Amino acid sequence: AEYMGSMKVLPFAVSRFAAPMSFWSHVEMAPLDPIVGLNELFSKDSNPKKTNLGVGAYRDENGKPWVLPSVKKAEKRVMDANYDKEYVGIVGDLQFTKLSAQLALTSESPALTQGRTTTVQTISGTGALRVAGNFLAKFHNKPLWMPAPTWGNHTPIFAHAGLQLKSYRYYDAKTIGLDIEGMLDAISKIPEGDTILFHPSAHNPTGVDPSQSQWDQIEKVVAQRKLLPLFDMAYQGFASGDLDRDAYAVRHFIKQGHQCILTQSYAKNMGLYGLRVGAMSVVCDSGEEAKKVESQVKIVIRPMYSSPPIYGVRIAKTILGDKDGLYKEWVDDVKTMSGRIIKMRHEMVDQLAKEGSTHNWDHIKKQIGMFCFTGLKEEQVMKLRTDYSIYMTSNGRISVAGLNEKNLSYVASAIHNVSK
């Protein structure tokens, strides 16, 4: 030791905190989300003809995001109103929740007029599903049956909520259509009281929907098995351009006396993707039961996100509440989006025929909504990616909104070349 004046200076000692143990050394790199990974590959591709058919958002005829004219007008009204930024209650904006339930069920629905339904504002459709999952885990913790296949996020949402997940037959890969007989048979064997998930319109990822008469058949089997339907309605109006047609399944089940859970998203049909506007409704047996359910849903929401955001919902309720003005303009905007997608479906089939394809591509026209199961095999999908810079998910699902007059011929030619 050395001395400095009267102080003894000790040799340098390594602090026990100099090389701390990492608390996170055991954390492994998570696999990329399939869509996120696809977008990253697309962004790095230098081919000027590259085409992204994986993104799940509407694009206009120029391949650009489209802010609906009705949304622009509603947003101006919101800004001009100079609202404050105070919290909204746990259940959200009460005007919005009323209007959202009416959009799904109609204002004349006995489930609403009798006060048997409770509706809460949620963080878009994903948030609605998570709230529903947590509520089910606490008060109806029975297996949840999902169609095979279903939206990729359904599984982690409900698994994280603590539900046991099972699947029922839905899609027929041979016909690239609905396996209605297999579906009805599978549902008929589900234990009584279990929960069953349905996509009321624009099934994601296949684009394959039951017809109204098939929904009638499905309802009868669900009633016989005393199942609890959970409807994930993310595309009302966006699928067919008809708000009533896209809500048929939900309304029919309720008309037949079913209690059910309904989730809604305004990401697609209003284009409010990043504003996260959604709702969850529980249709109960009585008004008193609905009040009790709402009190418990509040307890689910409070520790999850406390209360929902206010900006996007103000735009949505401005549109939904202006029945003679913005609402009608919005309906036209929805028809514009769905109409362009339907047009692209038909033109793709026509273009494939012009390219000389001898395959039957009619399933592209028959499917509905943003997504289409092309029937392409994984090796064909990979060849499209490597040889033509056309990006889609490995199961052959494409977002039809990614097609337009500028890339349609190129995409059709490429699909023909890999599927000869």
TAGI-V214030 format. One record per residue. N is the residue number from 1. RES is the residue in one small letter. OMEGA is omega in degrees with one decimal (* if undefined). Layout:
BEGIN
n-><N,N>
res-><RES,RES>
omega-><OMEGA,OMEGA>
END
This chain:
BEGIN
n-><1,2,3,4,5,6,7,8,9,10,11,12,13,14,15,16,17,18,19,20,21,22,23,24,25,26,27,28,29,30,31,32,33,34,35,36,37,38,39,40,41,42,43,44,45,46,47,48,49,50,51,52,53,54,55,56,57,58,59,60,61,62,63,64,65,66,67,68,69,70,71,72,73,74,75,76,77,78,79,80,81,82,83,84,85,86,87,88,89,90,91,92,93,94,95,96,97,98,99,100,101,102,103,104,105,106,107,108,109,110,111,112,113,114,115,116,117,118,119,120,121,122,123,124,125,126,127,128,129,130,131,132,133,134,135,136,137,138,139,140,141,142,143,144,145,146,147,148,149,150,151,152,153,154,155,156,157,158,159,160,161,162,163,164,165,166,167,168,169,170,171,172,173,174,175,176,177,178,179,180,181,182,183,184,185,186,187,188,189,190,191,192,193,194,195,196,197,198,199,200,201,202,203,204,205,206,207,208,209,210,211,212,213,214,215,216,217,218,219,220,221,222,223,224,225,226,227,228,229,230,231,232,233,234,235,236,237,238,239,240,241,242,243,244,245,246,247,248,249,250,251,252,253,254,255,256,257,258,259,260,261,262,263,264,265,266,267,268,269,270,271,272,273,274,275,276,277,278,279,280,281,282,283,284,285,286,287,288,289,290,291,292,293,294,295,296,297,298,299,300,301,302,303,304,305,306,307,308,309,310,311,312,313,314,315,316,317,318,319,320,321,322,323,324,325,326,327,328,329,330,331,332,333,334,335,336,337,338,339,340,341,342,343,344,345,346,347,348,349,350,351,352,353,354,355,356,357,358,359,360,361,362,363,364,365,366,367,368,369,370,371,372,373,374,375,376,377,378,379,380,381,382,383,384,385,386,387,388,389,390,391,392,393,394,395,396,397,398,399,400,401,402,403,404,405,406,407,408,409,410,411,412,413,414,415,416,417,418,419,420>
res-><a,e,y,m,g,s,m,k,v,l,p,f,a,v,s,r,f,a,a,p,m,s,f,w,s,h,v,e,m,a,p,l,d,p,i,v,g,l,n,e,l,f,s,k,d,s,n,p,k,k,t,n,l,g,v,g,a,y,r,d,e,n,g,k,p,w,v,l,p,s,v,k,k,a,e,k,r,v,m,d,a,n,y,d,k,e,y,v,g,i,v,g,d,l,q,f,t,k,l,s,a,q,l,a,l,t,s,e,s,p,a,l,t,q,g,r,t,t,t,v,q,t,i,s,g,t,g,a,l,r,v,a,g,n,f,l,a,k,f,h,n,k,p,l,w,m,p,a,p,t,w,g,n,h,t,p,i,f,a,h,a,g,l,q,l,k,s,y,r,y,y,d,a,k,t,i,g,l,d,i,e,g,m,l,d,a,i,s,k,i,p,e,g,d,t,i,l,f,h,p,s,a,h,n,p,t,g,v,d,p,s,q,s,q,w,d,q,i,e,k,v,v,a,q,r,k,l,l,p,l,f,d,m,a,y,q,g,f,a,s,g,d,l,d,r,d,a,y,a,v,r,h,f,i,k,q,g,h,q,c,i,l,t,q,s,y,a,k,n,m,g,l,y,g,l,r,v,g,a,m,s,v,v,c,d,s,g,e,e,a,k,k,v,e,s,q,v,k,i,v,i,r,p,m,y,s,s,p,p,i,y,g,v,r,i,a,k,t,i,l,g,d,k,d,g,l,y,k,e,w,v,d,d,v,k,t,m,s,g,r,i,i,k,m,r,h,e,m,v,d,q,l,a,k,e,g,s,t,h,n,w,d,h,i,k,k,q,i,g,m,f,c,f,t,g,l,k,e,e,q,v,m,k,l,r,t,d,y,s,i,y,m,t,s,n,g,r,i,s,v,a,g,l,n,e,k,n,l,s,y,v,a,s,a,i,h,n,v,s,k>
omega-><177.5,-179.3,172.4,-172.7,179.5,-176.5,176.8,-178.5,-178.7,175.7,-179.1,178.0,-179.6,178.7,177.6,177.9,-175.5,-179.8,-174.3,173.3,178.3,177.1,-171.9,-177.9,-178.7,-177.0,-179.9,176.5,-179.7,176.1,177.9,168.6,-176.0,-178.7,178.2,178.6,178.7,179.5,178.4,177.5,-180.0,-176.8,-179.5,-177.8,-177.6,-180.0,-179.4,179.7,-176.9,-175.7,-179.9,178.2,-178.1,-171.9,-176.7,178.4,-177.8,173.1,-179.4,-175.6,176.2,179.3,-176.4,172.7,-176.9,172.5,-175.5,177.0,178.7,178.4,177.6,-179.5,179.3,-179.6,177.7,177.7,179.2,-179.6,-179.6,-178.6,176.8,179.3,172.7,-176.9,-178.9,174.0,166.7,-178.1,-177.8,-177.3,177.2,-178.6,-172.8,176.2,179.2,-176.7,177.1,-178.6,-179.7,177.9,179.0,178.3,-177.8,-168.9,-169.5,-177.6,-179.4,-176.8,177.2,179.1,177.8,-176.9,178.4,177.2,-175.9,-175.6,171.5,-178.5,177.3,173.9,-177.4,177.6,-177.2,-177.0,178.9,177.6,178.0,179.5,-179.1,176.3,178.3,-179.7,179.5,178.0,178.3,-178.8,-177.9,-171.5,178.3,-172.0,176.3,-178.2,175.2,-178.5,-177.4,178.4,177.1,4.0,173.8,178.1,-174.2,-177.1,178.9,-175.7,179.5,178.9,-174.6,176.1,178.2,177.2,176.8,-179.5,173.3,-172.9,175.9,-177.0,175.0,-178.1,-179.0,-171.5,177.0,-177.1,-179.1,-178.9,-174.0,-177.5,-177.6,173.7,-172.2,179.9,177.9,179.4,-178.9,179.2,-179.1,-179.2,-178.5,-178.3,178.5,-179.8,-179.6,175.1,178.7,179.2,-179.7,-178.4,175.6,167.2,-176.1,179.4,178.4,-179.7,179.5,23.4,-166.7,-172.8,-178.8,-179.4,169.6,171.9,179.2,178.6,176.6,174.1,177.8,177.8,-178.7,-179.6,-178.4,-179.8,177.6,178.9,179.8,-178.0,179.9,-179.4,176.2,179.9,172.0,-177.9,175.1,-175.1,-177.3,-170.2,-177.7,-178.3,-177.1,-176.1,-174.2,-172.4,-177.5,-177.6,-178.7,179.8,-176.8,179.7,-173.6,-174.7,-179.3,-177.1,-178.9,179.6,-179.4,178.3,-179.9,173.4,-179.1,160.6,-176.9,172.0,-178.5,172.0,-179.5,175.2,175.4,177.5,-174.4,-171.4,171.2,-178.7,-177.6,-172.9,-174.8,-179.7,168.6,-179.2,179.8,-179.7,172.8,178.9,172.6,177.5,-172.3,-178.3,-177.6,177.1,179.5,178.0,179.9,178.7,179.4,179.0,-179.7,180.0,179.8,175.8,176.4,-179.0,174.6,-174.5,-171.1,179.3,-177.8,176.6,173.3,176.8,-174.4,178.4,-170.7,-169.7,-177.7,-177.4,176.3,175.3,-177.4,-177.0,175.7,178.0,-176.0,-176.4,-179.0,-170.4,-176.4,-176.8,-174.3,179.9,179.8,177.4,178.3,177.8,177.2,177.8,178.6,178.4,177.1,-179.5,-177.7,-179.8,179.4,179.5,178.1,178.4,179.1,177.7,-178.3,-178.6,176.8,178.5,179.2,-177.5,177.0,176.7,178.1,179.3,178.6,-180.0,178.5,177.4,174.4,-178.4,-175.9,179.8,178.5,178.8,-176.0,178.6,-171.3,176.6,-174.3,-170.8,-180.0,170.0,-174.4,-173.0,177.8,178.2,-175.3,-179.8,176.4,176.6,179.9,178.5,175.5,-177.9,-174.6,-174.8,-173.4,-178.5,174.9,-170.9,173.8,179.7,-172.0,179.2,177.4,178.2,175.0,169.7,-176.8,178.2,178.3,178.2,174.6,-175.8,-176.4,-176.4,-173.6,-177.7,-179.8,-179.5,-179.7,179.2,-179.7,179.5,178.0,-177.0,-178.4,-175.9,179.6,*>
END
